[in-house]
Amino acid sequence: MKNKLFGGGIALALTLLSSTAAFADITVYSAGPGSLIEKLVAGFTEKTGTKVQVFQATTGKVMARIEAEAANPVVDVLISASWDTATDFAKRNWLVAYTSPNAVNVPDFLKNEYAVAQGVSALGIAWNPNSKTPKPAEWADLAKPEYKDLVNLPDPAQSGATFELVAALQAQSGWDLFKNLQANGAHVAGANAEALNPVLQGAKAAVFGAVDYISLNGKAKGEAIDVIFPESGTVIAPRPAMILNWSKNQDEAKAFIDYMLSDEGQKMVANTYLMPSRTDIPANRPLINDLKILSVDAAAVYGKRNETLKEFNAVFAK
């Protein structure tokens, strides 16, 4: 009975979303800051008159929604937190080729025929300066005795960016760093928010592999949090926006992409402490050229995803 009720609840939610979408001109699914998509939609509607229905959630929930709606898809524009989504959907022939005229100042590695980055985050160390621990400078610092039992890691099975960081660091120096973290009591804490919240609350000292914009935004609001980008390198996470080929509103969807990449839209991105994808838009935070970016061969890395996660879990299961 419980399963029937649960299944019925999902069906009802999907029906309600589909019926609500019928009153909108386009439907946008977004994994990322809720405040950002709300501002983008409000600005776009004010400028164009186009009404937008939004579903905002984690990448996993957004992907589950798209799969559940496969027989009757309603999403026109998808903004994911992982570039791998765009790669996967392009292979499935689900995307519309579109290059916005506002993408001129977006570097080539943040766009292709089918997708363009809304913005970019990077991974760093999120550290609570009130934790009575020394300020870390490198990833390996978090395996030192001063941080024993005080470090969280997001689960790479739940965070694509964390998975890429784990894969990049493992390719660089094997599993020794992670074995040292495990021996020092580091804890795999779930998704990004689950890893960060205990640090903000003072129960932990640092997050290894924190998504930067969340902590930078918290610091701007007065939270006791700093973000450190190790000089040895980190990874970035472009957030691709794409148009689905089943969309019956492709002109409006293209106009939304144009607005997202406009001066106004990219300033909204910068105001959430993401890096704007356009290089001519300033931001009050470190940008890609300020960081050492570790090389990640996405095809090779994701081709070995299950193997890498199995090895990671074996390290932290001890």
Buried (B, 14 or more C-beta within 10 A) or exposed (E): EEEEEEEEEEEEEBEEBBEEBEEBBBBBBBBBBEEBBBBBBEBBBEEBEBBBBBBBBBBBEBBEBBEBBEEEBBBBBBBBBBBBBBBBBBEEEBBBEBBBEBBEEBBEEBBBEBBBBBBBBBBBBBBBEEBEBEEBEBBBBBBBEBBBEBBBBBBBBBBBBBBBBBBBBBBEEEBEBBBBBBEBEBBBBBBBEBBBBBBBEEEBBBBBBBBBBBBBBBBEEEBBBBBBBBEBBBBBBBBBBBBBBBBEBBEBBBBBBBBBBBEBBBBBBBBBBBBBBBBEBEBEBBBBEEBEBBEBEEEEBBEBBEEBBEBBEEBBEE
